[in-house]
Amino acid sequence: MAWRAPTTADLIATLSKAEVDAFDQSVPTPGQGESAMSPSADLVARTASFVRGFIRRNHHVRLGPAGTLPEGLISPAMDYAAFDVLKRLPVEVGAARVKAREEALLLFEDVAQDKVTPESFGEDEADGSEAPFPAWTPPPPYGARIVNGSVLFPAGARPPVGV
């Protein structure tokens, strides 16, 4: 599964087009020019940034490009955003929506605490190419060398404590 930027189409898949359109019309947009982002697109981008904050706390996951999420977290992210849309509209937010938001938040916390690990960016590359970010390997202890992944010390040398 790949990383991709969530879109308003993902939000519409969670809600309905009518609800998203009503949200876009209910929120004032500064500078109604051609380059102005719609309120729903802005909400989706802010939600992606919010979820990336949880992913960033999990040091076992390599982040993808800015604004992207792993495919497996897009649906929970849209459940989280859907609650924000509905609370701005003159409708009652149902218990199912509240529960979906709470479950999404629990999932994001589990990701942050490494209880759930989403795929890292570049993990699904089938061509065997190098990862886009270099991996750092610490140097061996003084006087040692690495052979076939094992740390070897010179004859008679004692390895440092903790190695």
BELKA-V912605 format. One record per helix or strand of 3 or more residues. SS is the DSSP state (H for helix, E for strand). FROM is the first residue (numbers start at 1). LEN is the number of residues. If there is no record, write none. Layout:
ss: <SS;SS>
from: <FROM;FROM>
len: <LEN;LEN>
//
This chain:
ss: <E;H;H;H;E;H;H;E;E>
from: <3;8;17;39;68;71;95;145;150>
len: <3;7;10;19;3;18;18;3;3>
//
